[in-house]
Amino acid sequence: MELLKDKKRGSRKPTKVGEIIKLKIMPKYVIEREIPGAGKLTADQLKAISQTSCGVLSKMGPQIQWVHSYVTTDKIYCVYNAPNEEMVREHARQGGFPANSVSRVSTIIDPTTAE
C-alpha cells in the first residue's frame, strides 16, 4: 500500500484504500516481410533499412515501437508494439516495406512456462 507523508503532523497515512489502478498494456505484433535474399543483405543495407524504419517511427510518434527483428533467408520477422494493426501497416506503407502478414501476439511463452 502506497503511503503519503502528512506534512502537518509528520505521520504517514494510506492513500485511497481499495483504489484500483488499471494498466493498459500495448498490443504486440509479429510482422512477416517477404524479402527475397534478406539473409544476404549486408550490414550497410540492414543499417539503411533500419534507419528508414526509425525515421518513419519518429514521425508516427511514440505509440508504435520497433522491438527487434529476425532476418532469415528470404524473410524478415519484426516484432512491434502498437495500439492496432492499422498503425503497423501504415508504418510499412510509409517506409516502403512489405507487410505480408501482421499477427497480434496473444501470449508469450518461454522455457519458464514449463515450470
N, CA, C and O atoms as CSV, one atom per row, in Angstrom:
chain,resi,resn,atom,element,x,y,z
A,1,MET,N,N,0.840,-1.162,0.000
A,1,MET,CA,C,0.000,0.000,0.000
A,1,MET,C,C,0.895,1.238,0.000
A,1,MET,O,O,1.794,1.365,0.832
A,2,GLU,N,N,0.644,2.146,-0.937
A,2,GLU,CA,C,1.439,3.361,-1.012
A,2,GLU,C,C,1.050,4.290,0.134
A,2,GLU,O,O,-0.133,4.482,0.416
A,3,LEU,N,N,2.042,4.853,0.778
A,3,LEU,CA,C,1.791,5.765,1.889
A,3,LEU,C,C,2.285,7.153,1.536
A,3,LEU,O,O,3.318,7.320,0.888
A,4,LEU,N,N,1.531,8.138,1.971
A,4,LEU,CA,C,1.928,9.534,1.772
A,4,LEU,C,C,2.255,10.159,3.110
A,4,LEU,O,O,1.663,9.810,4.131
A,5,LYS,N,N,3.176,11.062,3.100
A,5,LYS,CA,C,3.549,11.738,4.337
A,5,LYS,C,C,2.606,12.913,4.578
A,5,LYS,O,O,2.403,13.748,3.697
A,6,ASP,N,N,2.038,12.968,5.769
A,6,ASP,CA,C,1.174,14.080,6.171
A,6,ASP,C,C,2.098,15.203,6.625
A,6,ASP,O,O,2.767,15.082,7.651
A,7,LYS,N,N,2.136,16.296,5.866
A,7,LYS,CA,C,3.068,17.394,6.145
A,7,LYS,C,C,2.774,18.079,7.477
A,7,LYS,O,O,3.696,18.584,8.117
A,8,LYS,N,N,1.521,18.109,7.909
A,8,LYS,CA,C,1.171,18.813,9.144
A,8,LYS,C,C,1.678,18.096,10.382
A,8,LYS,O,O,2.250,18.725,11.271
A,9,ARG,N,N,1.477,16.796,10.449
A,9,ARG,CA,C,1.832,16.062,11.671
A,9,ARG,C,C,3.066,15.188,11.502
A,9,ARG,O,O,3.567,14.636,12.482
A,10,GLY,N,N,3.568,15.053,10.271
A,10,GLY,CA,C,4.727,14.205,10.059
A,10,GLY,C,C,4.392,12.721,10.120
A,10,GLY,O,O,5.298,11.888,10.129
A,11,SER,N,N,3.124,12.379,10.161
A,11,SER,CA,C,2.731,10.969,10.201
A,11,SER,C,C,2.517,10.459,8.784
A,11,SER,O,O,2.511,11.234,7.828
A,12,ARG,N,N,2.345,9.172,8.661
A,12,ARG,CA,C,2.101,8.557,7.362
A,12,ARG,C,C,0.700,7.993,7.364
A,12,ARG,O,O,0.271,7.397,8.352
A,13,LYS,N,N,-0.021,8.173,6.272
A,13,LYS,CA,C,-1.371,7.635,6.173
A,13,LYS,C,C,-1.553,6.991,4.802
A,13,LYS,O,O,-0.910,7.400,3.835
A,14,PRO,N,N,-2.416,5.996,4.713
A,14,PRO,CA,C,-2.621,5.320,3.430
A,14,PRO,C,C,-3.367,6.217,2.448
A,14,PRO,O,O,-4.160,7.075,2.835
A,15,THR,N,N,-3.084,5.987,1.146
A,15,THR,CA,C,-3.859,6.669,0.105
A,15,THR,C,C,-5.219,5.990,0.038
A,15,THR,O,O,-5.546,5.167,0.894
A,16,LYS,N,N,-5.990,6.318,-0.943
A,16,LYS,CA,C,-7.339,5.766,-1.075
A,16,LYS,C,C,-7.305,4.239,-1.005
A,16,LYS,O,O,-6.704,3.585,-1.856
A,17,VAL,N,N,-7.939,3.692,-0.009
A,17,VAL,CA,C,-7.969,2.254,0.175
A,17,VAL,C,C,-8.886,1.646,-0.886
A,17,VAL,O,O,-9.965,2.171,-1.163
A,18,GLY,N,N,-8.456,0.559,-1.462
A,18,GLY,CA,C,-9.272,-0.136,-2.447
A,18,GLY,C,C,-9.193,0.464,-3.835
A,18,GLY,O,O,-9.893,0.013,-4.742
A,19,GLU,N,N,-8.354,1.474,-4.019
A,19,GLU,CA,C,-8.225,2.092,-5.333
A,19,GLU,C,C,-7.570,1.085,-6.272
A,19,GLU,O,O,-6.558,0.468,-5.939
A,20,ILE,N,N,-8.159,0.934,-7.433
A,20,ILE,CA,C,-7.632,0.002,-8.419
A,20,ILE,C,C,-6.975,0.805,-9.527
A,20,ILE,O,O,-7.559,1.739,-10.075
A,21,ILE,N,N,-5.768,0.426,-9.837
A,21,ILE,CA,C,-5.036,1.087,-10.910
A,21,ILE,C,C,-5.022,0.138,-12.093
A,21,ILE,O,O,-4.536,-0.988,-11.986
A,22,LYS,N,N,-5.553,0.587,-13.220
A,22,LYS,CA,C,-5.574,-0.232,-14.423
A,22,LYS,C,C,-4.438,0.199,-15.328
A,22,LYS,O,O,-4.286,1.380,-15.640
A,23,LEU,N,N,-3.651,-0.764,-15.742
A,23,LEU,CA,C,-2.557,-0.505,-16.662
A,23,LEU,C,C,-2.953,-1.034,-18.030
A,23,LEU,O,O,-3.405,-2.172,-18.158
A,24,LYS,N,N,-2.785,-0.220,-19.031
A,24,LYS,CA,C,-3.079,-0.668,-20.384
A,24,LYS,C,C,-1.774,-1.150,-21.000
A,24,LYS,O,O,-0.811,-0.392,-21.118
A,25,ILE,N,N,-1.753,-2.396,-21.382
A,25,ILE,CA,C,-0.567,-2.983,-21.995
A,25,ILE,C,C,-0.713,-2.876,-23.506
A,25,ILE,O,O,-1.733,-3.264,-24.075
A,26,MET,N,N,0.317,-2.348,-24.141
A,26,MET,CA,C,0.293,-2.161,-25.582
A,26,MET,C,C,0.324,-3.519,-26.282
A,26,MET,O,O,1.146,-4.368,-25.937
A,27,PRO,N,N,-0.555,-3.736,-27.259
A,27,PRO,CA,C,-0.520,-4.988,-28.018
A,27,PRO,C,C,0.816,-5.154,-28.749
A,27,PRO,O,O,1.457,-4.177,-29.136
A,28,LYS,N,N,1.209,-6.395,-28.924
A,28,LYS,CA,C,2.452,-6.733,-29.614
A,28,LYS,C,C,2.080,-7.451,-30.913
A,28,LYS,O,O,1.147,-8.254,-30.941
A,29,TYR,N,N,2.814,-7.158,-31.979
A,29,TYR,CA,C,2.553,-7.753,-33.287
A,29,TYR,C,C,3.822,-8.359,-33.867
A,29,TYR,O,O,4.925,-7.865,-33.635
A,30,VAL,N,N,3.648,-9.442,-34.629
A,30,VAL,CA,C,4.735,-10.034,-35.402
A,30,VAL,C,C,4.403,-9.773,-36.868
A,30,VAL,O,O,3.324,-10.123,-37.347
A,31,ILE,N,N,5.349,-9.154,-37.569
A,31,ILE,CA,C,5.158,-8.816,-38.975
A,31,ILE,C,C,6.072,-9.699,-39.804
A,31,ILE,O,O,7.275,-9.773,-39.556
A,32,GLU,N,N,5.494,-10.364,-40.787
A,32,GLU,CA,C,6.278,-11.184,-41.710
A,32,GLU,C,C,6.480,-10.369,-42.985
A,32,GLU,O,O,5.518,-9.963,-43.636
A,33,ARG,N,N,7.738,-10.139,-43.328
A,33,ARG,CA,C,8.074,-9.371,-44.523
A,33,ARG,C,C,8.818,-10.289,-45.497
A,33,ARG,O,O,9.929,-10.732,-45.207
A,34,GLU,N,N,8.213,-10.569,-46.635
A,34,GLU,CA,C,8.863,-11.399,-47.651
A,34,GLU,C,C,9.823,-10.527,-48.441
A,34,GLU,O,O,9.414,-9.650,-49.201
A,35,ILE,N,N,11.110,-10.789,-48.245
A,35,ILE,CA,C,12.175,-10.033,-48.908
A,35,ILE,C,C,13.180,-11.049,-49.454
A,35,ILE,O,O,14.072,-11.489,-48.728
A,36,PRO,N,N,13.038,-11.425,-50.733
A,36,PRO,CA,C,13.958,-12.408,-51.309
A,36,PRO,C,C,15.413,-11.983,-51.101
A,36,PRO,O,O,15.790,-10.846,-51.383
A,37,GLY,N,N,16.213,-12.914,-50.607
A,37,GLY,CA,C,17.623,-12.645,-50.372
A,37,GLY,C,C,17.908,-11.857,-49.102
A,37,GLY,O,O,19.016,-11.351,-48.921
A,38,ALA,N,N,16.927,-11.749,-48.230
A,38,ALA,CA,C,17.106,-10.968,-46.992
A,38,ALA,C,C,18.335,-11.416,-46.209
A,38,ALA,O,O,19.048,-10.590,-45.639
A,39,GLY,N,N,18.581,-12.713,-46.182
A,39,GLY,CA,C,19.707,-13.250,-45.429
A,39,GLY,C,C,21.061,-12.853,-45.997
A,39,GLY,O,O,22.083,-13.001,-45.327
A,40,LYS,N,N,21.077,-12.350,-47.228
A,40,LYS,CA,C,22.329,-11.939,-47.858
A,40,LYS,C,C,22.532,-10.428,-47.826
A,40,LYS,O,O,23.507,-9.917,-48.378
A,41,LEU,N,N,21.607,-9.709,-47.178
A,41,LEU,CA,C,21.762,-8.259,-47.075
A,41,LEU,C,C,23.016,-7.940,-46.259
A,41,LEU,O,O,23.308,-8.600,-45.262
A,42,THR,N,N,23.743,-6.928,-46.695
A,42,THR,CA,C,24.968,-6.540,-45.991
A,42,THR,C,C,24.611,-5.746,-44.728
A,42,THR,O,O,23.471,-5.319,-44.540
A,43,ALA,N,N,25.608,-5.565,-43.885
A,43,ALA,CA,C,25.411,-4.764,-42.678
A,43,ALA,C,C,24.996,-3.342,-43.043
A,43,ALA,O,O,24.159,-2.751,-42.361
A,44,ASP,N,N,25.568,-2.790,-44.101
A,44,ASP,CA,C,25.207,-1.435,-44.534
A,44,ASP,C,C,23.766,-1.379,-45.040
A,44,ASP,O,O,23.055,-0.407,-44.783
A,45,GLN,N,N,23.338,-2.410,-45.754
A,45,GLN,CA,C,21.957,-2.446,-46.240
A,45,GLN,C,C,20.974,-2.571,-45.074
A,45,GLN,O,O,19.934,-1.913,-45.061
A,46,LEU,N,N,21.302,-3.406,-44.112
A,46,LEU,CA,C,20.434,-3.557,-42.936
A,46,LEU,C,C,20.393,-2.258,-42.135
A,46,LEU,O,O,19.353,-1.894,-41.587
A,47,LYS,N,N,21.519,-1.568,-42.071
A,47,LYS,CA,C,21.564,-0.283,-41.375
A,47,LYS,C,C,20.656,0.728,-42.070
A,47,LYS,O,O,19.913,1.455,-41.412
A,48,ALA,N,N,20.715,0.772,-43.393
A,48,ALA,CA,C,19.880,1.708,-44.155
A,48,ALA,C,C,18.394,1.402,-43.970
A,48,ALA,O,O,17.585,2.316,-43.810
A,49,ILE,N,N,18.041,0.127,-43.992
A,49,ILE,CA,C,16.644,-0.273,-43.764
A,49,ILE,C,C,16.212,0.140,-42.362
A,49,ILE,O,O,15.114,0.661,-42.172
A,50,SER,N,N,17.077,-0.093,-41.388
A,50,SER,CA,C,16.777,0.274,-40.002
A,50,SER,C,C,16.607,1.780,-39.852
A,50,SER,O,O,15.718,2.243,-39.138
A,51,GLN,N,N,17.460,2.537,-40.526
A,51,GLN,CA,C,17.359,3.995,-40.454
A,51,GLN,C,C,16.051,4.489,-41.063
A,51,GLN,O,O,15.426,5.410,-40.537
A,52,THR,N,N,15.641,3.881,-42.161
A,52,THR,CA,C,14.364,4.244,-42.779
A,52,THR,C,C,13.224,3.959,-41.812
A,52,THR,O,O,12.345,4.797,-41.612
A,53,SER,N,N,13.244,2.774,-41.217
A,53,SER,CA,C,12.198,2.391,-40.267
A,53,SER,C,C,12.149,3.355,-39.088
A,53,SER,O,O,11.075,3.812,-38.697
A,54,CYS,N,N,13.310,3.660,-38.524
A,54,CYS,CA,C,13.360,4.561,-37.368
A,54,CYS,C,C,12.884,5.965,-37.728
A,54,CYS,O,O,12.258,6.633,-36.906
A,55,GLY,N,N,13.172,6.417,-38.940
A,55,GLY,CA,C,12.708,7.721,-39.392
A,55,GLY,C,C,11.191,7.786,-39.462
A,55,GLY,O,O,10.581,8.771,-39.045
A,56,VAL,N,N,10.588,6.730,-39.991
A,56,VAL,CA,C,9.116,6.662,-40.061
A,56,VAL,C,C,8.532,6.604,-38.652
A,56,VAL,O,O,7.562,7.297,-38.348
A,57,LEU,N,N,9.122,5.781,-37.800
A,57,LEU,CA,C,8.633,5.669,-36.416
A,57,LEU,C,C,8.690,7.011,-35.709
A,57,LEU,O,O,7.776,7.361,-34.963
A,58,SER,N,N,9.746,7.757,-35.935
A,58,SER,CA,C,9.900,9.066,-35.310
A,58,SER,C,C,8.763,10.007,-35.722
A,58,SER,O,O,8.246,10.763,-34.900
A,59,LYS,N,N,8.384,9.955,-36.986
A,59,LYS,CA,C,7.293,10.795,-37.489
A,59,LYS,C,C,5.935,10.338,-36.957
A,59,LYS,O,O,5.035,11.152,-36.749
A,60,MET,N,N,5.796,9.026,-36.741
A,60,MET,CA,C,4.499,8.488,-36.302
A,60,MET,C,C,4.244,8.695,-34.811
A,60,MET,O,O,3.098,8.650,-34.366
A,61,GLY,N,N,5.297,8.919,-34.047
A,61,GLY,CA,C,5.120,9.163,-32.618
A,61,GLY,C,C,5.376,7.937,-31.760
A,61,GLY,O,O,5.643,6.853,-32.278
A,62,PRO,N,N,5.295,8.110,-30.452
A,62,PRO,CA,C,5.684,7.058,-29.507
A,62,PRO,C,C,4.689,5.908,-29.363
A,62,PRO,O,O,4.960,4.950,-28.639
A,63,GLN,N,N,3.550,5.986,-30.035
A,63,GLN,CA,C,2.559,4.919,-29.883
A,63,GLN,C,C,2.993,3.615,-30.528
A,63,GLN,O,O,2.519,2.545,-30.146
A,64,ILE,N,N,3.887,3.694,-31.498
A,64,ILE,CA,C,4.369,2.493,-32.182
A,64,ILE,C,C,5.865,2.356,-31.926
A,64,ILE,O,O,6.625,3.317,-32.047
A,65,GLN,N,N,6.272,1.132,-31.569
A,65,GLN,CA,C,7.674,0.884,-31.219
A,65,GLN,C,C,8.165,-0.392,-31.888
A,65,GLN,O,O,7.488,-1.420,-31.874
A,66,TRP,N,N,9.343,-0.306,-32.468
A,66,TRP,CA,C,10.002,-1.476,-33.039
A,66,TRP,C,C,10.791,-2.127,-31.914
A,66,TRP,O,O,11.634,-1.478,-31.294
A,67,VAL,N,N,10.529,-3.397,-31.643
A,67,VAL,CA,C,11.221,-4.116,-30.571
A,67,VAL,C,C,12.505,-4.742,-31.113
A,67,VAL,O,O,13.594,-4.451,-30.620
A,68,HIS,N,N,12.382,-5.585,-32.110
A,68,HIS,CA,C,13.531,-6.195,-32.778
A,68,HIS,C,C,13.039,-6.976,-33.989
A,68,HIS,O,O,11.834,-7.111,-34.205
A,69,SER,N,N,13.982,-7.488,-34.779
A,69,SER,CA,C,13.634,-8.261,-35.979
A,69,SER,C,C,14.563,-9.457,-36.113
A,69,SER,O,O,15.689,-9.463,-35.615
A,70,TYR,N,N,14.053,-10.465,-36.802
A,70,TYR,CA,C,14.815,-11.677,-37.120
A,70,TYR,C,C,14.946,-11.758,-38.632
A,70,TYR,O,O,13.944,-11.760,-39.346
A,71,VAL,N,N,16.176,-11.826,-39.119
A,71,VAL,CA,C,16.420,-11.912,-40.553
A,71,VAL,C,C,16.692,-13.376,-40.902
A,71,VAL,O,O,17.573,-14.012,-40.324
A,72,THR,N,N,15.920,-13.896,-41.855
A,72,THR,CA,C,16.114,-15.265,-42.333
A,72,THR,C,C,16.470,-15.211,-43.821
A,72,THR,O,O,16.662,-14.127,-44.372
A,73,THR,N,N,16.558,-16.351,-44.460
A,73,THR,CA,C,16.985,-16.416,-45.855
A,73,THR,C,C,16.202,-15.466,-46.768
A,73,THR,O,O,16.797,-14.665,-47.489
A,74,ASP,N,N,14.876,-15.556,-46.736
A,74,ASP,CA,C,14.043,-14.760,-47.637
A,74,ASP,C,C,12.946,-13.957,-46.939
A,74,ASP,O,O,12.034,-13.449,-47.590
A,75,LYS,N,N,13.037,-13.846,-45.617
A,75,LYS,CA,C,12.019,-13.107,-44.869
A,75,LYS,C,C,12.649,-12.392,-43.684
A,75,LYS,O,O,13.690,-12.795,-43.165
A,76,ILE,N,N,11.989,-11.326,-43.276
A,76,ILE,CA,C,12.349,-10.652,-42.031
A,76,ILE,C,C,11.100,-10.648,-41.164
A,76,ILE,O,O,10.027,-10.232,-41.601
A,77,TYR,N,N,11.252,-11.114,-39.932
A,77,TYR,CA,C,10.156,-11.135,-38.969
A,77,TYR,C,C,10.426,-10.029,-37.952
A,77,TYR,O,O,11.448,-10.035,-37.265
A,78,CYS,N,N,9.499,-9.086,-37.868
A,78,CYS,CA,C,9.669,-7.936,-36.986
A,78,CYS,C,C,8.659,-7.996,-35.848
A,78,CYS,O,O,7.519,-8.421,-36.035
A,79,VAL,N,N,9.085,-7.571,-34.684
A,79,VAL,CA,C,8.206,-7.508,-33.521
A,79,VAL,C,C,7.998,-6.033,-33.186
A,79,VAL,O,O,8.955,-5.281,-32.999
A,80,TYR,N,N,6.736,-5.641,-33.115
A,80,TYR,CA,C,6.377,-4.247,-32.836
A,80,TYR,C,C,5.355,-4.176,-31.715
A,80,TYR,O,O,4.539,-5.083,-31.548
A,81,ASN,N,N,5.404,-3.105,-30.955
A,81,ASN,CA,C,4.341,-2.754,-30.020
A,81,ASN,C,C,3.569,-1.627,-30.697
A,81,ASN,O,O,4.160,-0.644,-31.143
A,82,ALA,N,N,2.254,-1.773,-30.771
A,82,ALA,CA,C,1.430,-0.753,-31.421
A,82,ALA,C,C,-0.007,-0.889,-30.928
A,82,ALA,O,O,-0.422,-1.971,-30.512
A,83,PRO,N,N,-0.759,0.194,-30.974
A,83,PRO,CA,C,-2.135,0.120,-30.495
A,83,PRO,C,C,-3.050,-0.707,-31.380
A,83,PRO,O,O,-4.071,-1.214,-30.916
A,84,ASN,N,N,-2.686,-0.849,-32.679
A,84,ASN,CA,C,-3.552,-1.612,-33.586
A,84,ASN,C,C,-2.779,-2.020,-34.842
A,84,ASN,O,O,-1.699,-1.506,-35.130
A,85,GLU,N,N,-3.366,-2.951,-35.569
A,85,GLU,CA,C,-2.750,-3.458,-36.801
A,85,GLU,C,C,-2.630,-2.374,-37.862
A,85,GLU,O,O,-1.662,-2.351,-38.622
A,86,GLU,N,N,-3.596,-1.488,-37.916
A,86,GLU,CA,C,-3.572,-0.434,-38.926
A,86,GLU,C,C,-2.319,0.432,-38.806
A,86,GLU,O,O,-1.742,0.839,-39.814
A,87,MET,N,N,-1.904,0.710,-37.579
A,87,MET,CA,C,-0.709,1.529,-37.388
A,87,MET,C,C,0.538,0.774,-37.863
A,87,MET,O,O,1.449,1.380,-38.427
A,88,VAL,N,N,0.581,-0.518,-37.643
A,88,VAL,CA,C,1.701,-1.332,-38.117
A,88,VAL,C,C,1.757,-1.300,-39.644
A,88,VAL,O,O,2.827,-1.150,-40.234
A,89,ARG,N,N,0.602,-1.442,-40.267
A,89,ARG,CA,C,0.549,-1.425,-41.735
A,89,ARG,C,C,0.891,-0.039,-42.295
A,89,ARG,O,O,1.504,0.067,-43.357
A,90,GLU,N,N,0.501,1.006,-41.594
A,90,GLU,CA,C,0.830,2.367,-42.031
A,90,GLU,C,C,2.339,2.595,-41.970
A,90,GLU,O,O,2.906,3.240,-42.852
A,91,HIS,N,N,2.991,2.066,-40.927
A,91,HIS,CA,C,4.454,2.153,-40.839
A,91,HIS,C,C,5.089,1.481,-42.053
A,91,HIS,O,O,6.015,2.025,-42.654
A,92,ALA,N,N,4.591,0.299,-42.413
A,92,ALA,CA,C,5.131,-0.424,-43.567
A,92,ALA,C,C,4.920,0.379,-44.853
A,92,ALA,O,O,5.818,0.472,-45.689
A,93,ARG,N,N,3.729,0.954,-45.003
A,93,ARG,CA,C,3.426,1.739,-46.204
A,93,ARG,C,C,4.364,2.941,-46.315
A,93,ARG,O,O,4.954,3.179,-47.370
A,94,GLN,N,N,4.499,3.693,-45.229
A,94,GLN,CA,C,5.351,4.886,-45.259
A,94,GLN,C,C,6.819,4.546,-45.477
A,94,GLN,O,O,7.549,5.313,-46.105
A,95,GLY,N,N,7.255,3.399,-44.962
A,95,GLY,CA,C,8.656,3.011,-45.106
A,95,GLY,C,C,8.966,2.276,-46.390
A,95,GLY,O,O,10.130,2.060,-46.727
A,96,GLY,N,N,7.907,1.886,-47.118
A,96,GLY,CA,C,8.116,1.129,-48.351
A,96,GLY,C,C,8.482,-0.315,-48.094
A,96,GLY,O,O,9.131,-0.955,-48.921
A,97,PHE,N,N,8.062,-0.838,-46.934
A,97,PHE,CA,C,8.359,-2.225,-46.564
A,97,PHE,C,C,7.150,-3.115,-46.839
A,97,PHE,O,O,6.012,-2.668,-46.689
A,98,PRO,N,N,7.377,-4.364,-47.238
A,98,PRO,CA,C,6.242,-5.278,-47.319
A,98,PRO,C,C,5.771,-5.652,-45.912
A,98,PRO,O,O,6.554,-5.681,-44.963
A,99,ALA,N,N,4.506,-5.929,-45.809
A,99,ALA,CA,C,3.934,-6.465,-44.559
A,99,ALA,C,C,2.978,-7.557,-44.998
A,99,ALA,O,O,1.760,-7.382,-44.986
A,100,ASN,N,N,3.556,-8.694,-45.389
A,100,ASN,CA,C,2.765,-9.779,-45.953
A,100,ASN,C,C,1.801,-10.387,-44.948
A,100,ASN,O,O,0.726,-10.866,-45.310
A,101,SER,N,N,2.198,-10.361,-43.687
A,101,SER,CA,C,1.341,-10.884,-42.626
A,101,SER,C,C,1.594,-10.067,-41.367
A,101,SER,O,O,2.740,-9.809,-40.999
A,102,VAL,N,N,0.508,-9.665,-40.713
A,102,VAL,CA,C,0.604,-8.958,-39.436
A,102,VAL,C,C,-0.267,-9.722,-38.459
A,102,VAL,O,O,-1.481,-9.810,-38.640
A,103,SER,N,N,0.352,-10.279,-37.417
A,103,SER,CA,C,-0.370,-11.098,-36.447
A,103,SER,C,C,-0.202,-10.538,-35.045
A,103,SER,O,O,0.911,-10.255,-34.603
A,104,ARG,N,N,-1.326,-10.382,-34.350
A,104,ARG,CA,C,-1.280,-9.907,-32.967
A,104,ARG,C,C,-0.857,-11.066,-32.064
A,104,ARG,O,O,-1.375,-12.176,-32.179
A,105,VAL,N,N,0.080,-10.796,-31.174
A,105,VAL,CA,C,0.562,-11.811,-30.228
A,105,VAL,C,C,-0.477,-11.936,-29.118
A,105,VAL,O,O,-0.869,-10.945,-28.503
A,106,SER,N,N,-0.911,-13.160,-28.874
A,106,SER,CA,C,-1.894,-13.365,-27.804
A,106,SER,C,C,-1.227,-13.777,-26.499
A,106,SER,O,O,-1.709,-13.433,-25.419
A,107,THR,N,N,-0.128,-14.507,-26.590
A,107,THR,CA,C,0.587,-14.970,-25.404
A,107,THR,C,C,2.048,-15.160,-25.757
A,107,THR,O,O,2.382,-15.526,-26.884
A,108,ILE,N,N,2.905,-14.912,-24.804
A,108,ILE,CA,C,4.332,-15.177,-24.971
A,108,ILE,C,C,4.712,-16.304,-24.022
A,108,ILE,O,O,4.411,-16.260,-22.830
A,109,ILE,N,N,5.379,-17.314,-24.572
A,109,ILE,CA,C,5.856,-18.418,-23.745
A,109,ILE,C,C,7.371,-18.528,-23.905
A,109,ILE,O,O,7.941,-18.066,-24.894
A,110,ASP,N,N,8.004,-19.144,-22.923
A,110,ASP,CA,C,9.431,-19.394,-22.959
A,110,ASP,C,C,9.704,-20.608,-22.071
A,110,ASP,O,O,8.757,-21.205,-21.559
A,111,PRO,N,N,10.947,-20.987,-21.876
A,111,PRO,CA,C,11.217,-22.176,-21.062
A,111,PRO,C,C,10.642,-22.118,-19.650
A,111,PRO,O,O,10.347,-23.159,-19.063
A,112,THR,N,N,10.480,-20.928,-19.103
A,112,THR,CA,C,9.920,-20.844,-17.748
A,112,THR,C,C,8.442,-21.219,-17.714
A,112,THR,O,O,7.892,-21.486,-16.646
A,113,THR,N,N,7.795,-21.238,-18.888
A,113,THR,CA,C,6.392,-21.650,-18.947
A,113,THR,C,C,6.241,-23.105,-18.521
A,113,THR,O,O,5.181,-23.500,-18.035
A,114,ALA,N,N,7.283,-23.903,-18.696
A,114,ALA,CA,C,7.240,-25.322,-18.343
A,114,ALA,C,C,7.364,-25.565,-16.844
A,114,ALA,O,O,7.120,-26.675,-16.372
A,115,GLU,N,N,7.734,-24.553,-16.110
A,115,GLU,CA,C,7.960,-24.732,-14.669
A,115,GLU,C,C,6.654,-24.809,-13.906
A,115,GLU,O,O,6.661,-24.958,-12.684
